[in-house]
Amino acid sequence: MASLAEQTELQTTIAQRVFGGLRSLDWSTAELFWSGVNGMSAGWVITRNAEGAEGYPDPGQRAIDHHTLMALKDAMAVPGTGAWISMTMTLTARGRFTFSFNYDRRVYWDVDGLDPFEDPGFESSPADQDWLDEFEKYPRSPENLPAFVAQLKPGAALQVDQDVLSRALDAPVTLPASHAALSGADGWADVLVVIADAAKRRFRAGDYPELLQSPYSQDGNRSEEALIEDVYGDAVDLILPEGTDGRVSRLYASLRAAGIGAEVSADPKRMRDEVVAAIDRLVQADVVSRLRAIGAR
């Protein structure tokens, strides 16, 4: 378990990311729901304006920092009592935020009405086997296990198809037209190599075997999202480690020269946000290209 100071720092980073994503919108309060189970995750942001009208803005969804949220979950895990299952963050337009955590209630990601605690009445993600794997990764003593664990049924183990894996690793990556110029832009060719290497490592690790079967399993939508988030987190950590302001400036200048990005700024944070947004787009292009090559999309 990490120190309270480290946990607070992670919570602040999560809140700042959502706040930054919503800064150009009209809202009074925002609520982030996020759940991580067996290395996969799901989350959404709901905003409310001064009159109480709800919104589900795309900038808010894109601002969900899955990588840091998973790090927060790991930082708060305690042997014997395990880790929380889901969290809710409430954020105000003045920048104040609070977190609450769910340790015992089962969540359902494939639900209408965005009520993650309402059983939809059909097989839903996370699957029973995901929950069993979750409590193996974050073990709890018997008295600390949620009541629903007793009803879980293990699923058949999935095997990675090596031919499918080879196609994913060898797939050519197609960049979106809006970012195609980055393939020859100063500094960005190296970024593309780092992203490709990160994606290949994740595919080889076999953490998402449902994506690497033949025929392809149509139950892999959540795994696709989790895979993209994992590759994104790995790539950002490698490309922009702490103390790389010089590299951010170089990549930002190259980004602007290619006509990409909405911001023109000398503010280091704004520059980094633009660079990170471009990395996010390139990661999605890389992973989606590989998934298409194996018939996953």
Long-range contacts (C-beta under 8 A, 24 or more apart in sequence): 1-75, 1-76, 1-77, 1-78, 2-75, 2-76, 6-75, 7-72, 7-75, 7-76, 10-68, 10-71, 10-72, 10-75, 11-72, 11-89, 11-97, 11-99, 13-65, 13-68, 14-65, 14-68, 14-69, 14-72, 14-89, 15-89, 15-91, 15-95, 15-97, 17-63, 17-64, 17-65, 17-68, 18-45, 18-60, 18-63, 18-64, 18-65, 18-89, 18-91, 19-91, 19-95, 20-63, 20-273, 21-45, 21-59, 21-60, 21-62, 21-63, 22-47, 22-57, 22-59, 22-60, 22-63, 24-59, 25-55, 25-57, 25-59, 25-60, 27-55, 27-93, 28-92, 28-93, 29-90, 29-91, 29-92, 29-93, 30-60, 30-90, 30-91, 30-92, 31-88, 31-89, 31-90, 31-91, 32-60, 32-64, 32-88, 32-89, 32-91, 33-86, 33-87, 33-88, 33-114, 33-116, 34-64, 34-66, 34-69, 34-86, 34-87, 34-88, 34-89, 35-85, 35-86, 35-87, 35-107, 35-109, 35-116, 36-66, 36-69, 36-70, 36-73, 36-86, 37-85, 37-107, 37-126, 37-130, 37-131, 37-134, 38-126, 38-130, 38-131, 38-133, 38-134, 38-137, 39-70, 39-137, 39-207, 39-226, 39-230, 40-125, 40-126, 40-130, 40-222, 40-223, 40-225, 40-226, 41-66, 41-69, 41-70, 41-225, 41-226, 41-229, 42-109, 42-125, 42-222, 42-225, 43-69, 44-114, 46-114, 62-280, 66-226, 66-229, 66-232, 66-233, 67-229, 67-230, 67-232, 67-233, 67-236, 70-233, 76-101, 77-138, 79-139, 80-139, 80-140, 80-141, 80-144, 81-140, 81-141, 81-144, 82-135, 82-138, 82-139, 82-140, 82-144, 83-138, 85-134, 86-116, 103-146, 104-146, 104-147, 105-146, 106-131, 106-146, 106-148, 109-222, 125-219, 125-222, 126-222, 127-155, 127-219, 128-152, 128-153, 128-154, 128-155, 129-154, 129-155, 158-209, 158-210, 158-213, 158-217, 159-209, 159-213, 160-206, 160-209, 160-212, 160-213, 161-212, 161-213, 161-214, 163-214, 164-212, 164-213, 164-214, 164-216, 164-294, 165-203, 165-204, 165-212, 167-293, 167-294, 168-203, 168-212, 168-290, 168-291, 168-293, 168-294, 169-200, 169-203, 169-204, 169-290, 170-293, 171-289, 171-290, 171-292, 171-293, 171-294, 172-289, 172-293, 173-285, 173-286, 173-289, 173-290, 174-285, 174-289, 175-282, 175-285, 176-281, 176-285, 178-260, 178-281, 179-260, 179-278, 179-281, 179-282, 179-285, 181-258, 181-259, 181-260, 182-254, 182-255, 182-258, 182-260, 182-278, 182-282, 185-254, 185-255, 185-257, 185-258, 186-250, 186-253, 186-254, 186-257, 187-247, 187-250, 187-251, 187-254, 188-251, 188-254, 188-255, 188-258, 188-278, 191-235, 191-239, 191-251, 191-279, 191-282, 192-282, 192-286, 194-235, 194-238, 194-239, 195-231, 195-235, 195-279, 195-282, 195-283, 195-286, 196-286, 198-231, 198-234, 198-235, 198-238, 198-283, 199-231, 199-283, 199-286, 199-287, 199-290, 201-234, 202-227, 202-230, 202-231, 202-234, 203-290, 211-291, 211-294, 211-296, 212-294, 215-295, 216-294, 216-295, 216-296, 220-296, 224-287, 224-291, 224-296, 224-297, 227-287, 228-283, 228-284, 228-287, 228-288, 231-283, 231-286, 231-287, 232-279, 232-280, 232-283, 235-279, 235-283, 236-276, 236-279, 239-279, 240-272, 240-275, 240-276, 240-279, 248-272, 248-275, 251-275, 251-278
